[in-house]
Amino acid sequence: MSAQSQTSAPAVEAAATVKTGAQIVVDTLLDLGVETMFGYLGGVVLPLFDRLYDAPIRFIIPRHEQGGCHMADAFARVSGKVGVVVATSGPGACNLVTGLGTAMMDSIPLVALTGQVRTDLIGNDAFQEADTTGITRPVTKYNSIVKDIKDLERTVREAFHIASTGRPGPVLVDLPVDVSV
Protein backbone atom coordinates (compact mmCIF):
# COMPACT_ATOMS: atom_id res chain seq x y z
CA MET A 1 0.00 0.00 0.00
CA SER A 2 1.37 3.39 -0.93
CA ALA A 3 1.92 6.21 1.54
CA GLN A 4 -0.75 8.25 -0.23
CA SER A 5 -3.48 5.61 0.14
CA GLN A 6 -2.53 5.07 3.80
CA THR A 7 -3.05 8.74 4.63
CA SER A 8 -6.25 9.20 2.64
CA ALA A 9 -8.14 6.30 4.26
CA PRO A 10 -8.45 7.97 7.71
CA ALA A 11 -9.48 11.22 6.02
CA VAL A 12 -12.28 9.40 4.18
CA GLU A 13 -13.43 7.74 7.43
CA ALA A 14 -13.42 11.09 9.27
CA ALA A 15 -15.40 12.75 6.47
CA ALA A 16 -17.99 9.95 6.59
CA THR A 17 -18.64 10.52 10.32
CA VAL A 18 -19.14 14.30 10.11
CA LYS A 19 -22.82 15.19 10.53
CA THR A 20 -24.53 18.00 8.69
CA GLY A 21 -26.37 20.61 10.72
CA ALA A 22 -29.67 19.23 9.48
CA GLN A 23 -28.74 15.74 10.72
CA ILE A 24 -27.74 17.21 14.09
CA VAL A 25 -31.16 18.86 14.35
CA VAL A 26 -33.02 15.65 13.45
CA ASP A 27 -30.92 13.51 15.81
CA THR A 28 -31.49 16.01 18.61
CA LEU A 29 -35.24 16.10 17.97
CA LEU A 30 -35.35 12.29 18.08
CA ASP A 31 -33.32 12.25 21.31
CA LEU A 32 -35.77 14.76 22.81
CA GLY A 33 -38.65 12.42 21.96
CA VAL A 34 -40.22 14.37 19.11
CA GLU A 35 -42.59 12.09 17.21
CA THR A 36 -44.76 14.65 15.39
CA MET A 37 -43.91 17.96 13.72
CA PHE A 38 -45.75 20.49 11.60
CA GLY A 39 -44.56 22.89 8.96
CA TYR A 40 -44.15 24.02 5.45
CA LEU A 41 -41.35 23.36 2.99
CA GLY A 42 -39.21 26.08 1.45
CA GLY A 43 -35.83 26.65 -0.11
CA VAL A 44 -33.55 27.18 2.88
CA VAL A 45 -35.10 24.41 5.00
CA LEU A 46 -34.74 21.76 2.29
CA PRO A 47 -31.58 20.32 3.93
CA LEU A 48 -33.65 19.73 7.07
CA PHE A 49 -36.47 18.10 5.10
CA ASP A 50 -33.94 15.87 3.32
CA ARG A 51 -32.92 14.49 6.73
CA LEU A 52 -36.49 14.32 8.06
CA TYR A 53 -37.55 12.19 5.08
CA ASP A 54 -35.88 9.07 6.52
CA ALA A 55 -36.54 9.91 10.18
CA PRO A 56 -39.31 8.22 12.16
CA ILE A 57 -40.96 11.59 12.82
CA ARG A 58 -44.50 12.12 11.57
CA PHE A 59 -44.51 15.38 9.62
CA ILE A 60 -47.79 17.14 8.89
CA ILE A 61 -47.83 19.79 6.15
CA PRO A 62 -50.54 22.47 6.44
CA ARG A 63 -51.71 24.70 3.60
CA HIS A 64 -49.99 27.70 5.21
CA GLU A 65 -47.25 28.30 7.80
CA GLN A 66 -49.67 30.03 10.17
CA GLY A 67 -51.84 26.92 10.20
CA GLY A 68 -48.78 24.82 10.98
CA CYS A 69 -47.98 26.97 13.99
CA HIS A 70 -51.55 26.71 15.27
CA MET A 71 -51.39 22.94 14.71
CA ALA A 72 -48.19 22.69 16.77
CA ASP A 73 -49.88 24.80 19.47
CA ALA A 74 -52.94 22.51 19.50
CA PHE A 75 -50.70 19.43 19.56
CA ALA A 76 -48.91 20.78 22.65
CA ARG A 77 -52.21 21.57 24.38
CA VAL A 78 -53.61 18.08 23.77
CA SER A 79 -50.47 15.97 24.23
CA GLY A 80 -48.68 17.86 27.00
CA LYS A 81 -45.52 17.72 24.85
CA VAL A 82 -43.64 20.56 23.20
CA GLY A 83 -45.17 21.39 19.82
CA VAL A 84 -42.72 21.77 16.93
CA VAL A 85 -43.18 23.79 13.75
CA VAL A 86 -40.85 24.44 10.81
CA ALA A 87 -40.97 27.32 8.34
CA THR A 88 -38.64 28.66 5.70
CA SER A 89 -37.03 32.09 5.70
CA GLY A 90 -38.57 35.50 5.15
CA PRO A 91 -42.33 35.43 4.54
CA GLY A 92 -42.58 31.82 5.73
CA ALA A 93 -41.10 32.65 9.13
CA CYS A 94 -43.15 35.85 9.36
CA ASN A 95 -46.32 33.78 8.88
CA LEU A 96 -45.67 32.12 12.25
CA VAL A 97 -46.14 35.34 14.24
CA THR A 98 -49.87 34.95 15.03
CA GLY A 99 -49.42 31.34 16.17
CA LEU A 100 -46.40 32.26 18.28
CA GLY A 101 -48.38 35.11 19.84
CA THR A 102 -51.21 32.74 20.71
CA ALA A 103 -48.79 30.26 22.29
CA MET A 104 -47.08 33.07 24.20
CA MET A 105 -50.30 34.49 25.61
CA ASP A 106 -51.61 31.06 26.59
CA SER A 107 -48.25 29.73 27.93
CA ILE A 108 -48.01 26.86 25.44
CA PRO A 109 -44.64 25.10 25.00
CA LEU A 110 -43.70 25.33 21.34
CA VAL A 111 -40.44 25.33 19.38
CA ALA A 112 -40.30 26.98 15.98
CA LEU A 113 -37.41 26.11 13.67
CA THR A 114 -37.07 28.68 10.92
CA GLY A 115 -34.78 28.80 7.95
CA GLN A 116 -32.57 31.78 7.26
CA VAL A 117 -30.31 32.92 4.45
CA ARG A 118 -26.58 32.11 4.63
CA THR A 119 -24.78 33.78 7.52
CA ASP A 120 -22.67 35.91 5.15
CA LEU A 121 -25.87 37.35 3.61
CA ILE A 122 -27.64 38.28 6.86
CA GLY A 123 -28.26 42.01 6.96
CA ASN A 124 -27.72 42.48 3.21
CA ASP A 125 -31.38 42.39 2.10
CA ALA A 126 -30.86 38.98 0.50
CA PHE A 127 -33.70 37.16 -1.25
CA GLN A 128 -36.35 36.20 1.32
CA GLU A 129 -34.28 37.51 4.22
CA ALA A 130 -36.17 38.83 7.22
CA ASP A 131 -35.02 39.74 10.71
CA THR A 132 -36.87 36.74 12.11
CA THR A 133 -35.47 37.01 15.62
CA GLY A 134 -36.29 40.73 15.72
CA ILE A 135 -39.80 40.24 14.36
CA THR A 136 -40.64 37.39 16.75
CA ARG A 137 -39.01 38.79 19.89
CA PRO A 138 -42.32 40.25 21.23
CA VAL A 139 -44.19 36.94 20.72
CA THR A 140 -41.62 34.42 21.98
CA LYS A 141 -40.28 33.53 25.38
CA TYR A 142 -36.81 33.35 23.83
CA ASN A 143 -35.31 33.20 20.37
CA SER A 144 -31.90 32.86 18.81
CA ILE A 145 -30.07 32.51 15.54
CA VAL A 146 -27.46 29.76 15.24
CA LYS A 147 -24.41 31.03 13.37
CA ASP A 148 -22.04 28.15 14.17
CA ILE A 149 -22.80 24.45 13.72
CA LYS A 150 -20.96 23.75 16.99
CA ASP A 151 -23.77 25.56 18.84
CA LEU A 152 -26.61 23.79 17.05
CA GLU A 153 -27.35 20.81 19.28
CA ARG A 154 -27.02 22.85 22.47
CA THR A 155 -29.31 25.57 21.11
CA VAL A 156 -32.04 23.11 20.09
CA ARG A 157 -31.86 21.38 23.48
CA GLU A 158 -32.03 24.76 25.26
CA ALA A 159 -35.03 25.74 23.14
CA PHE A 160 -36.98 22.71 24.37
CA HIS A 161 -35.90 23.31 27.96
CA ILE A 162 -36.86 26.99 27.89
CA ALA A 163 -40.17 26.29 26.12
CA SER A 164 -41.24 23.71 28.69
CA THR A 165 -39.93 25.03 32.03
CA GLY A 166 -41.06 27.88 34.25
CA ARG A 167 -43.95 29.57 32.51
CA PRO A 168 -44.12 27.59 29.25
CA GLY A 169 -44.03 29.45 25.97
CA PRO A 170 -42.78 29.52 22.40
CA VAL A 171 -39.09 29.54 21.52
CA LEU A 172 -37.75 30.19 18.03
CA VAL A 173 -34.46 28.92 16.61
CA ASP A 174 -33.39 30.56 13.35
CA LEU A 175 -31.20 28.30 11.19
CA PRO A 176 -29.10 29.84 8.40
CA VAL A 177 -28.90 27.43 5.49
CA ASP A 178 -25.10 27.20 5.64
CA VAL A 179 -25.37 25.93 9.23
CA SER A 180 -27.79 23.21 8.09
CA VAL A 181 -25.70 21.72 5.28
Helices and strands as residue ranges (DSSP letters): H 3-17, H 21-31, E 36-39, G 43-45, H 46-52, E 58-60, H 65-79, E 83-87, H 91-94, H 97-105, E 110-116, G 119-121, H 132-136, G 137-139, E 142-145, G 149-151, H 152-164, E 170-176, H 177-180
